[in-house]
Every structure is written in structure tokens, then in C-alpha cells.
Amino acid sequence: MKQIFFSILILCFAVSSQAQVNTDSLKKNIAVENNQSKKIEGLLQLATSYANLNPDSSFRYANAALELLKNSNDSLRIIKAELNVSYYYYNTGNPEKGLQIAQKNINWLLGQPKQASLLAEYYSFSGLCNMKMDKQKVALDLFYIALQKAELANDHTTMAKAYVNMGWAMMELHQFENAISKFHTATALIKEKNLPEKYLVTVYNNLGSCYGSLNKTDSAYMYAQMGIAAAKKFGNISGEANGLFILGTAQRNKGQYNEALETFLKAQPLRQKVNDPFFTVSDLAEMSSLYAKLGRTKEGIATGEEALKIAEKENIDAKLPMIYSSLAENYDANQEFEKSAALYRKMNQLKDSMYADANPKALAEMQTKYETEKSDRLIEQQRSKIVLQNYLFVGIGGLVLMAGLLLSSIYKRNKLRQETLMKTELMKQQEAAVKAVMEAEENERQRIAKDLHDGLGQMMSATKMNLSALESEMSFASAEQKNSFAKIINLLDESCREVRTVSHIMMPNALLRNNLGIAIQEFADKISSKNLRVHVSAEGLQERLDSNVEIVLYRVIQECVNNVIKHSDATTLDISLIRDKDGVSGTIEDNGKGFDITDTDKYDGIGLKNIITRIGYLKGTVDFDSAPGRGTLIALHVPL
């Protein structure tokens, strides 16, 4: 006798497409969560996670969420919570109540275009309820609608679930080849879209069941083993029990009756955990048939009657044919042919009514209807696309006109930008040139200073030493001759000092040893005299500046002081340097005769252009305030 096993999707394809959550972590978070919205979300996740592992827990968490949502207008989350409640009724043998909730919420979701995915889940669930209520044709229609809604939402998980559900309905209707086609479509979609592998548990089990019904025992055995392995991997209790059922069926078809019975018995503890009478009846009917084949008819009849009692109590009419068949087998084995004949008649009557609409033509019409509706949707989408294109053409025309008006503006802006870039680049090149000239000048100063100090200075010092040594060995003819010789030595000594002074001015060792303030003070001390009193004030220069900044400022002050000495006839010179957060500010002020600052022709002669160039190199500013007869003030600022 061919037995059909009908796997369900509940465990592998969970109530929503969310990933399996860490239930322990969620429980801890919910316990300490003060934000009600987050608490509700956590409860919904727990309800979904437990939907098939523990229906009672799922029911409890869903109702806890509904209690918090009781006074809210959050219809969407209420409907999500009620989907978990509906699955509880479905899993515990009350599909009618689950379907009642589903129909109410479908009516609301039909007015929510953005909730096509959730609507598809509700249609799929409604189909499952109709399957348990022995309304396979209605269920198949609902699964096709679920597929359409899932396609509109681009919800690949619900699409895969719809294909598996359709396959299940076709299994119930004994259309095994069509069912296998749907299962393979689901498998391809799961792999193509990288959906979680746990979804394959149900697919493998159902494929095994189909191949078993087609007497392809090896394929049935293989897929059953794959389903069991996948179910164990993902902790899918229902899937593991279903896999054991299919494996037992394959063993029975091979004539391995004892092994098959052992496999079915192994599934019983798992069935008790799930507590779904729909599948308990399937197991008992198969075990009853095996007892008949093993000659254990007393146990077989008792087991079959237990299955019949549960089926009648729970209104599971879909399982009555296989129960009648199992009991008839036992009565045949007992040679109670009248009882078996009566059961066979009841079985055939039920099959005729159940499968009246299950012929290939009816299924083909349903498939054609689905394909036609899908084509109509594509045509409508194409029509909408054409209308959109027409609008786009008009819009593009307007944009072209606007673009024409903007082109000249863009061209002018680009031209201006290019000119600005060229000016910027030219300024960079000028700055680089100034920097190169100043560095070359500084290097040349240092070279000359080194030559004066190490070359001429050393030679003059050696000459002085030799003359001094010669003086002690010479005998002068007269005192006048001795005085002349002494004057020569003194003149040579003064020349040595002058060479050292010039060398130090050109390469200030004080700046190498100390900060800018001390170096300026040492320079001022050397030039200060009774004819020109030099005063230096420096603040905030204890910390060294960048070497380039120090050298440039030192040279500028040197240039200013030299101008005072050469041109101003001043008697006092005040130098002030202050460093603050904005940079270094300085003033050089004398009481000399001044000059006309409007006469720019004199700038080169008194080195003002050189001062301006050096300060400009540091991105600074310099101002001159002077007039004939009232001295000169030079103010500078260099940013840091």
C-alpha cells in the first residue's frame, strides 16, 4: 500500500523571514528593557523564534506583546503578533480558529499596499489551515495568491515557502510529479538567493515522500537521510520526525518491515514534543500497516483504532483514507474480510470526493490562471513603463532647453575657475621662486661668513700672532719705530674683530644657540652705542619657532636696523617682538629724520622691497609709517 506523508512548512519556513534570534539574549534584554516599543519588538521576535520549537511559549510571548499593544494604534505589530497566535492554533490542532484570525487580518492588509510581504505570509498560512481542514483545492488557490503577493514584494523567502506549500498540496492530491517540480523550483530559489539552508529541511523531506510514493525507493531513502541530517543540524524537531517518517516509509517499501517499525518508534518522542495530532495520526496509521505485515494484527488494529479516534476527534478527514487502509490490512491478515471490505469501500468513497478536483486538467487550469494573471501584470507594468517613458521624453525636452541656457553659464564658470587656478598656480610658482632665491641668498651668506671666519679671519689672526712674536725678537732703532709697529698690530687686531663681526652678522651663531628674542638682543648689544641707543623687548619667544621663520625675521630686523644706521641719523631705536596665539607681531621704531613713504622709487635704495618680499614669503604683512622729520615705524605680523 502506498502511503503519503504530508510535511508542513512551519518549522523550516518560520512565521516570518527573520533570522533565528538568540532567545536567551532576548529574554535578558526584555527583562531589563524600559522602552515599551523595544520590549514589544523583543517579544515578537521571541514568539516567532518559538513558533515551532515550543508553540506554548510562542503563544505566551505573542499574547504578552498584544497586552502591551492593547491600547495602541499600532495595527501592524498587532497583526504580526496575531500571526504567531494563529500558528499556535494551527500547530495545536485548531486550524479553524487560526484561519478566522487570518481572514480578519487579510482584509486589513489588502488596504496596505506596502505590506505585500506580510499579506503573502497570511495567504500562505490560510492555505496551510485549509490543508489541515481537508480543502486542498482552496489551499492551492491561496498558495498561488501568496506567490503572486510575494513576487510583488520581491520577498524571496515567502516565494520559496509558497512553492513548497504548493508542492505539499499537490502531494495531498496525488500529483507527485507536479509536486516534485515545485520542490525543485523552491530549492533552486533558496540556493540562488542564498536563503538559509535550514529552509531545505522541509524540501528534502517532501522530495523523499514524493519519490517514495512513486516507488523510487533509493531517491526516497537519499532525500529522507538528507532531511534528517539537516533537521538535526538546525535543531528542527518536527523536521527530524518527518524525515524519520519518510525513511520508515522507504524501508517499508523495500520490505524492511522491522527496521521501518523501529524508525517510526524512534520518531514518537519527537512527535510528543511537537504535539500535533495531524502528524501523530500519520505515524500511527503507518505503524498499524507495518504491524499487519509483521502478523501482529492485534497491535495493528489497536494502533489503527487509536489513529481513527484522534482523527475523528480533531476532524482530520484528510488522514481517514490511510487509516481505513491500515485497518483493512489488519482485518485481511485476520481473514475478517467483511470488515476489511467495508473499510475499503469507505476509503474509496472518501478518495473519490477528495480528489474530484485533483485531476491534471484542473491543476493545469489553475497553473494557466496563475500564468495568465502574471502575464497581465507584466503587460500592465509594460504599459505603465511606456506612459512613464512619454513623460520622460517631455521632461527631457524641457531639460535640454534648460541645459542650453545653463551651458553658457557653466562655460563662463569653468573659464573663471581655470583663470583662478592659473593665478593660484602662478602664485605658487612665484612663492617657490622667492623661496628658492631666499634660500640661495641665505646659503650664500653662510658660505661667505664661513669663508671670512675660517679663511681670512684665521689668516689675519695668524699674521697678528706672528707679528707679535716678531716684536719680541726685534730691536727697534727708535721709540717712534716701535710705536708704528704697535699701530700696525692694533690695526690688524681691529681688522680681525671687524671680520668676526661681519661673519656673525652674515651667519648669526646666536640664533643657532638661542631663541629669536635672545639673538636679537645680542645683535642689538653689538650695535648699541652712545650715539644710538637700542632697546629690545621680546615676549613669548622662549619656545623656538620654525627655523625658516626665525631666520627671515632675524634678517628683516637686520635690514631695518641697517637702514636706521645708514639713513636715519637716529639716536634711539626700539625693537619689540610679541608672540601670541595668532602669530608673531613686531615693531621697529626710530626717532630719525624719516622719509616720504609715497616715494616708492626709494624703496629699493633703502631695502624696503626686500623686507616686503621676505615677510610675504611667510604669508605675513608689513606696514610703514614715516614722514620727513618725524622718524619711522615699521610694523609687521607673521601668522603661525
C-alpha positions in Angstrom: 0.0 0.0 0.0 1.3 3.4 -1.0 1.2 5.8 1.9 1.5 9.6 1.5 3.2 11.7 4.1 2.4 15.4 4.2 5.2 17.6 5.5 4.5 21.1 6.7 6.5 24.2 6.5 6.0 25.7 9.9 9.4 24.9 11.3 11.7 25.4 8.4 9.9 28.3 6.9 9.1 30.2 10.1 6.3 32.6 10.6 8.4 35.5 9.3 11.6 35.6 7.2 13.6 36.9 10.1 16.8 35.1 11.1 16.8 32.8 14.1 17.4 35.0 17.2 19.3 34.3 20.3 16.4 33.6 22.6 18.4 33.7 25.9 19.8 37.1 25.0 16.4 38.4 24.0 14.9 37.2 27.3 17.6 39.0 29.3 17.2 42.2 27.3 13.4 42.2 27.7 13.7 41.7 31.4 15.6 44.9 31.9 14.2 46.9 28.9 12.3 50.1 29.9 11.4 51.2 26.4 8.0 49.7 25.7 8.4 49.7 21.9 11.7 47.8 22.1 10.1 45.4 24.6 7.3 44.7 22.2 9.7 44.1 19.4 11.7 41.6 21.5 8.5 39.8 22.5 7.5 39.5 18.8 11.0 38.1 18.0 10.7 35.5 20.8 7.2 34.5 19.7 8.5 33.9 16.1 11.5 32.0 17.3 9.5 29.7 19.5 6.6 29.3 17.0 7.6 25.7 16.2 10.2 24.8 18.9 7.6 25.4 21.6 4.2 26.6 20.5 3.1 27.2 24.1 6.0 29.6 24.6 5.3 31.3 21.3 1.7 31.8 22.3 2.7 33.2 25.7 5.1 35.8 24.2 2.7 36.8 21.4 0.0 37.4 23.9 2.4 39.4 26.1 3.1 41.6 23.1 -0.6 42.0 22.4 -1.2 43.0 26.0 1.3 45.9 25.7 -0.3 46.8 22.3 -3.8 46.7 23.7 -4.3 50.5 24.0 -2.2 51.4 21.0 -3.0 52.1 17.3 0.0 50.0 16.1 -2.1 47.8 13.8 0.9 46.4 12.0 2.6 45.0 15.1 -0.8 43.7 16.4 -1.2 41.8 13.1 2.3 40.4 13.4 1.7 39.2 16.9 -1.6 37.6 15.8 0.2 35.7 13.1 2.1 33.9 15.9 -1.1 33.3 17.8 -2.7 31.8 14.6 0.3 29.5 14.1 -0.2 28.3 17.7 -3.8 27.3 16.9 -2.7 25.6 13.7 0.1 23.7 15.5 -2.2 22.5 18.3 -4.9 21.1 16.0 -7.3 24.1 15.8 -6.8 25.4 12.2 -10.3 26.8 12.1 -9.5 29.4 14.8 -6.2 30.3 13.2 -8.0 30.8 9.8 -10.5 33.0 11.4 -7.8 35.4 12.7 -6.0 35.2 9.3 -9.1 36.2 7.3 -9.7 39.2 9.6 -6.2 40.5 9.1 -6.1 39.8 5.4 -9.0 42.2 5.0 -6.9 44.9 6.7 -3.7 44.2 4.8 -5.5 44.4 1.5 -5.7 48.1 2.1 -2.0 48.4 2.8 0.0 48.3 -0.5 3.3 48.5 1.3 2.6 45.3 3.3 2.5 42.9 0.4 5.1 40.6 2.0 3.1 40.2 5.3 -0.1 39.7 3.2 1.6 36.9 1.3 2.5 35.2 4.6 -1.1 35.4 5.7 -2.3 33.9 2.4 0.2 31.2 2.8 -0.9 30.5 6.4 -4.5 30.4 5.3 -3.6 27.8 2.7 -2.0 25.7 5.4 -5.1 25.9 7.6 -7.2 24.7 4.6 -4.9 21.8 4.0 -5.5 20.6 7.6 -9.2 21.1 7.0 -9.0 18.8 4.0 -9.7 21.6 1.5 -6.7 21.1 -0.8 -8.2 22.9 -3.8 -8.9 26.0 -1.8 -5.4 25.8 -0.2 -3.8 25.5 -3.6 -5.6 28.7 -4.8 -4.4 30.5 -1.7 -0.8 29.4 -2.2 -0.9 30.8 -5.8 -2.1 34.1 -4.4 0.6 34.0 -1.8 3.2 33.5 -4.6 1.8 36.5 -6.5 2.0 38.8 -3.5 5.5 37.6 -2.6 6.6 38.3 -6.2 5.2 41.8 -6.0 7.1 42.4 -2.7 10.2 40.7 -4.1 10.1 38.6 -1.0 12.2 35.5 -2.0 11.7 33.7 1.3 7.9 33.8 1.1 8.1 32.9 -2.6 10.1 29.8 -1.7 7.6 29.0 1.0 4.7 29.3 -1.5 6.4 26.9 -3.9 6.9 24.3 -1.1 3.3 24.8 0.1 2.0 24.3 -3.5 4.1 21.1 -3.7 2.6 19.9 -0.4 -1.0 20.5 -1.7 -0.1 18.6 -4.9 1.2 15.7 -2.8 -2.1 15.6 -1.0 -3.8 15.5 -4.3 -1.5 12.6 -5.5 0.0 14.8 -8.2 3.6 13.7 -7.3 5.4 14.7 -10.4 4.0 18.3 -10.2 4.8 18.4 -6.5 8.5 17.4 -7.3 8.7 20.2 -9.8 7.5 22.8 -7.3 10.0 21.5 -4.7 12.9 21.7 -7.1 11.8 25.3 -8.0 11.9 26.1 -4.3 15.4 24.5 -3.9 16.7 26.5 -6.9 15.3 29.7 -5.4 16.8 29.1 -2.0 20.3 28.4 -3.4 20.1 31.2 -6.0 19.1 33.9 -3.4 21.4 32.5 -0.7 18.4 31.9 1.7 19.3 30.0 4.9 20.0 26.3 4.4 17.6 25.4 7.2 14.8 26.0 4.7 15.9 22.9 2.8 14.8 20.6 5.6 11.2 20.5 4.5 12.1 20.4 0.8 14.3 17.3 1.3 11.6 15.6 3.4 8.9 16.3 0.9 11.0 15.2 -2.1 11.7 11.9 -0.2 8.0 11.5 0.4 7.1 12.1 -3.3 9.8 9.7 -4.6 8.6 7.1 -2.1 5.0 7.4 -3.4 6.4 6.9 -6.9 8.2 3.7 -5.8 11.6 5.3 -6.4 12.9 3.9 -3.1 16.5 4.8 -3.5 15.7 8.5 -4.1 13.2 8.5 -1.2 15.9 7.0 1.1 18.5 9.5 0.0 16.3 12.6 0.5 15.0 11.3 3.8 18.6 10.9 5.1 19.4 14.4 3.8 16.3 15.8 5.6 17.1 14.1 8.9 20.7 15.4 8.8 19.7 18.9 8.0 17.0 18.9 10.7 19.5 17.7 13.4 22.0 20.4 12.3 19.4 23.2 12.8 17.6 21.7 15.8 14.4 21.2 13.8 12.5 18.6 15.9 9.4 18.5 13.6 11.7 18.2 10.5 13.6 15.3 12.1 10.4 13.5 12.9 9.1 14.0 9.4 12.4 12.7 8.0 12.2 9.6 10.1 8.6 9.0 8.8 9.8 9.2 5.2 12.8 7.0 5.9 10.5 4.4 7.6 8.2 4.5 4.5 11.2 3.9 2.2 12.3 0.9 4.4 8.8 -0.4 4.3 8.7 -0.2 0.5 12.0 -2.2 0.5 10.3 -4.9 2.6 12.4 -4.0 5.7 9.4 -4.1 8.0 11.1 -4.5 11.3 13.6 -1.7 10.5 10.7 0.5 9.4 8.8 -0.1 12.6 11.9 0.7 14.6 12.3 4.0 12.7 8.7 5.0 13.3 9.0 4.2 17.0 12.2 6.4 17.1 10.1 9.3 15.9 7.5 9.1 18.6 9.3 11.1 21.4 9.8 13.8 18.8 6.1 13.8 17.9 5.2 14.1 21.6 7.3 17.3 21.8 5.6 18.9 18.8 2.2 17.6 19.9 0.5 18.0 16.5 -2.4 15.4 16.1 -2.2 15.7 12.3 1.2 14.0 12.2 0.6 11.7 15.1 -2.3 10.2 13.1 0.0 9.7 10.1 2.6 7.8 12.3 0.0 5.6 13.9 -1.6 4.7 10.5 1.8 3.7 9.1 2.7 1.7 12.2 -0.7 -0.1 12.0 0.1 -1.1 8.4 3.5 -2.4 9.5 2.0 -4.5 12.3 -0.3 -6.1 9.7 2.7 -7.0 7.5 4.5 -8.5 10.5 1.5 -10.6 11.6 1.0 -8.6 14.8 -2.6 -7.8 13.9 -3.8 -7.2 17.5 -1.3 -4.4 17.9 -2.1 -3.2 14.4 -5.8 -3.0 15.0 -5.3 -1.2 18.3 -2.9 1.3 16.8 -5.2 1.9 13.8 -8.3 2.5 16.1 -6.2 4.9 18.2 -5.4 6.8 15.0 -9.1 6.8 13.9 -10.2 8.1 17.3 -7.8 11.0 17.2 -8.7 11.8 13.5 -12.4 11.9 14.3 -11.9 13.9 17.4 -9.7 16.5 15.7 -11.7 16.4 12.4 -8.6 15.3 10.4 -10.6 13.9 7.4 -7.5 14.0 5.2 -6.0 11.1 7.1 -9.1 8.9 7.1 -8.2 7.0 3.8 -4.8 5.9 5.1 -6.3 4.9 8.5 -9.0 2.9 6.8 -6.4 1.2 4.6 -4.2 0.3 7.5 -7.1 -1.2 9.5 -8.3 -3.1 6.4 -4.8 -4.6 6.0 -5.0 -6.0 9.6 -8.5 -7.4 9.1 -7.4 -9.0 5.8 -4.5 -10.6 7.7 -7.0 -11.9 10.3 -9.2 -13.1 7.5 -12.0 -10.8 8.6 -12.9 -9.9 5.0 -16.3 -8.3 5.6 -14.7 -5.7 7.9 -11.9 -5.1 5.5 -14.3 -4.8 2.6 -16.4 -2.2 4.4 -13.3 -0.2 5.2 -12.1 -0.3 1.6 -15.5 1.0 0.4 -15.3 3.9 2.8 -11.8 4.6 1.8 -12.6 4.7 -2.0 -15.7 6.9 -1.4 -13.5 9.4 0.5 -10.8 9.3 -2.2 -13.3 10.0 -4.9 -14.7 13.0 -3.1 -11.3 14.3 -2.1 -9.6 14.0 -5.5 -12.6 15.0 -7.6 -10.9 18.3 -8.4 -7.4 17.0 -8.3 -7.2 15.8 -11.9 -4.3 17.1 -14.1 -6.7 19.2 -16.1 -7.9 21.1 -13.1 -4.4 21.7 -11.9 -3.3 22.8 -15.4 -6.2 25.3 -15.4 -5.1 26.6 -12.1 -1.5 26.9 -13.3 -2.7 28.6 -16.5 -4.8 31.0 -14.5 -1.7 31.9 -12.4 0.5 32.4 -15.6 -2.3 34.5 -17.2 -2.5 36.8 -14.2 1.2 37.0 -14.2 1.3 37.9 -17.9 -1.4 40.5 -17.3 0.7 42.1 -14.6 3.7 42.2 -16.9 1.6 43.8 -19.6 0.3 46.4 -17.2 3.8 47.1 -16.0 4.9 47.5 -19.6 2.0 49.9 -20.3 3.0 51.9 -17.2 6.5 51.9 -18.4 5.5 53.3 -21.8 3.5 56.1 -20.1 6.4 56.9 -17.9 8.7 57.0 -20.9 6.4 59.5 -22.6 6.6 61.7 -19.6 10.3 61.3 -19.6 10.6 62.4 -23.2 8.6 65.6 -22.4 10.7 66.1 -19.3 13.9 65.5 -21.3 12.9 68.2 -23.8 12.5 70.7 -21.1 15.8 69.6 -19.5 17.5 70.1 -22.9 16.2 73.6 -23.1 17.3 74.3 -19.6 20.6 72.7 -20.3 21.1 75.0 -23.3 20.6 78.0 -21.0 22.9 76.7 -18.4 25.7 75.7 -20.8 27.0 79.3 -21.3 26.8 79.9 -17.6 28.7 76.7 -16.9 31.3 77.6 -19.6 31.8 81.0 -18.0 32.2 79.5 -14.6 34.7 76.9 -15.9 36.6 79.7 -17.6 36.7 81.7 -14.4 37.7 78.7 -12.5 40.5 77.9 -14.9 41.7 81.5 -14.6 41.6 81.3 -10.9 43.6 78.0 -11.0 46.2 79.6 -13.3 46.5 82.6 -10.9 46.8 80.2 -8.0 49.4 78.1 -9.8 51.3 81.3 -10.8 51.3 82.5 -7.2 52.6 79.1 -6.1 55.4 79.3 -8.7 56.2 82.8 -7.6 56.3 81.7 -4.0 58.6 78.8 -4.9 60.9 81.2 -6.8 61.0 83.6 -3.9 61.7 80.7 -1.5 64.5 79.4 -3.8 66.1 82.9 -4.0 65.9 83.4 -0.3 67.3 80.0 0.4 70.1 80.6 -2.1 70.8 84.0 -0.5 70.9 82.5 3.0 73.2 79.7 1.8 75.5 82.3 0.1 75.6 84.4 3.3 76.5 81.4 5.3 79.2 80.4 2.8 80.8 83.8 2.8 80.6 84.1 6.6 82.3 80.7 6.9 85.0 81.7 4.4 85.6 85.0 6.3 85.7 83.2 9.6 87.6 80.1 8.7 89.7 81.6 5.9 90.5 85.3 6.0 89.9 85.6 9.8 92.2 82.7 10.6 94.9 84.1 8.3 94.7 87.6 9.9 94.8 86.0 13.3 97.9 84.0 12.4 99.5 87.2 10.9 98.9 89.0 14.2 100.4 86.2 16.2 103.5 86.1 14.0 104.0 89.9 14.2 103.5 89.8 18.0 106.2 87.0 18.2 108.5 89.0 15.9 108.0 92.1 18.1 109.8 90.4 21.0 112.7 89.4 18.8 113.2 92.8 17.1 115.2 95.7 18.3 113.7 99.0 17.2 116.0 101.8 16.2 113.8 104.3 17.9 110.6 104.7 20.0 108.8 106.1 17.0 109.6 102.9 15.1 108.2 100.8 17.9 105.0 102.8 18.1 104.5 102.5 14.4 104.9 98.7 14.7 102.4 98.6 17.6 99.9 100.6 15.5 100.2 98.0 12.7 99.4 95.2 15.2 96.4 97.2 16.7 95.1 97.9 13.2 95.4 94.2 12.4 93.6 93.3 15.6 90.8 95.7 14.8 90.5 94.2 11.3 90.2 90.7 12.9 87.4 91.9 15.1 85.6 93.5 12.1 85.9 90.3 10.1 84.4 88.3 13.0 81.6 90.9 13.4 80.7 90.7 9.7 80.9 86.9 9.8 78.5 86.8 12.8 76.1 89.2 11.1 76.0 87.1 8.0 75.7 83.8 9.9 74.2 84.6 13.4 75.5 82.0 15.8 73.3 83.5 18.5 70.3 82.3 16.5 71.8 78.8 16.3 72.3 78.7 20.1 69.3 80.6 21.4 65.8 81.7 20.5 64.9 84.7 18.3 64.5 87.1 21.2 68.0 86.4 22.7 69.6 86.5 19.2 68.0 89.9 18.5 69.2 91.1 21.9 72.8 90.0 21.3 72.7 91.7 17.9 71.4 94.9 19.5 74.1 94.8 22.1 76.8 94.7 19.5 75.5 97.8 17.6 74.2 99.8 20.5 76.5 102.8 21.3 76.3 106.3 22.9 75.3 107.6 19.5 72.5 105.0 19.0 70.7 103.5 22.0 69.0 100.2 21.0 66.2 98.8 23.2 64.8 95.3 22.7 61.5 93.9 24.1 60.6 90.3 23.4 57.6 88.3 24.8 56.5 84.7 24.3 59.6 83.7 22.3 61.1 81.3 24.9 59.8 78.4 22.8 61.6 78.1 19.5 59.9 79.0 16.2 60.3 77.2 12.9 63.9 77.8 11.7 62.8 79.4 8.5 60.5 81.9 10.4 63.3 82.8 12.8 65.9 83.3 10.1 63.5 85.5 8.0 62.5 87.6 11.0 66.1 88.0 12.0 67.2 89.1 8.5 64.2 91.6 8.3 65.2 93.2 11.6 68.8 93.3 10.5 67.7 95.1 7.3 65.6 97.6 9.3 68.5 98.3 11.8 71.0 98.8 8.9 68.6 101.3 7.3 68.4 103.1 10.7 72.2 103.2 11.0 72.8 104.3 7.3 70.0 106.7 6.6 68.0 107.9 9.7 70.6 109.8 11.9 68.5 108.4 14.8 69.7 108.4 18.4 67.2 105.8 19.7 65.9 102.6 18.2 63.1 100.5 19.8 62.6 96.8 18.7 59.5 94.9 20.0 58.6 91.3 19.3 55.5 89.6 20.7 54.3 86.0 20.1 50.7 85.1 20.8 48.1 82.6 19.6 47.7 84.4 16.2 51.4 84.6 15.4 54.4 86.9 15.8 54.0 90.7 15.8 56.8 93.2 15.8 57.7 96.9 15.6 60.9 98.7 14.7 60.7 102.4 15.6 63.4 105.1 15.5 63.5 108.9 16.1 65.4 109.7 12.9 64.7 112.0 10.1 62.1 109.7 8.4 61.3 109.6 4.7 58.4 110.0 2.3 56.6 106.6 2.1 54.8 107.7 -1.1 58.1 107.9 -3.0 58.3 104.2 -3.9 61.3 104.8 -6.1 63.4 105.0 -3.0 62.2 101.6 -1.7 64.9 99.6 -3.4 67.6 102.0 -2.2 66.6 101.5 1.4 65.8 97.8 1.2 62.1 98.1 1.8 61.1 95.8 -1.1 63.4 93.2 0.3 61.6 93.5 3.6 58.2 93.2 1.9 59.4 90.1 -0.1 60.7 88.3 3.0 57.6 88.9 5.1 55.4 88.0 2.1 57.2 84.7 1.9 55.9 83.9 5.4 52.3 84.9 4.4 52.7 87.9 6.7 52.1 91.7 6.4 54.3 94.7 6.8 53.3 98.4 7.2 55.4 101.5 7.1 54.6 104.8 8.9 57.0 107.6 8.3 57.3 111.2 7.1 60.3 113.6 6.8 61.3 114.9 10.2 59.3 112.5 12.4 61.1 109.2 12.4 60.0 105.8 11.1 57.7 103.0 12.4 57.7 99.5 10.7 55.0 97.1 11.9 54.9 93.5 10.8 52.9 90.4 11.6 53.6 86.8 10.7 50.9 84.1 11.3 52.0 80.8 12.7 
